[in-house]
Structure formats: structure tokens, C-alpha cells
Amino acid sequence: MVLLLNKTSLYSTFGVDNFESLDLVITSMAPSMVEYYLSDLSNGTDDAYLNKKNIQNSINIGEYSIYLDYDEEIYLEIEDSSINDNETGSLW
């Protein structure tokens, strides 16, 4: 699932004013805290289309990826943990 984030809300949540600072703050925080904030920011937003050819910069945190595109829009991609291609069904 890919969501378009409100840049102002994202930056104010982490106390930064640009994407590079966001990367520094996120890498210094506990992963569970970052995931909590990102989960909170993603509530109430609709799916969006992200052309991955237009990605300028990215940050990966567990099942979350944050992308900055060349239009200065910020997207949050959440990996669907319920789908695991490496598992097979039981025969019993």
C-alpha cells in the first residue's frame, strides 16, 4: 500500500524541516517509535500512485519505506506483512 503523506505533518512529527534531516532523526530513533509515528500519520489517508522512476531519495524502516519524489511529494509505502511468498500451505 502506498500513501501520499502531508509533508508538513511528517516534518513536524519528527521535528525536522527537510528530508535529509528526517533521515538523520529516523536513524537515531528506536524503530518501534518510528513505526508508531508512521502508522499514526498513515491513518485516514487514501492509496496513491507512486511512479518509482521518479524517486529522488528513500528511507527504509522495517515494513515502512518513505520516498521523496522529484516533485517534492512524500510517499509512505507499507509492506503487507500478511502476504508471504516464501510460505506454502499445509498438506494436512
Summary of the structure (lengths in Angstrom):
residues: 92
radius of gyration: 14.7
end to end distance: 32.4
largest distance: 54.6
contacts: 208
relative contact order: 0.23
helix: 36%
strand: 25%
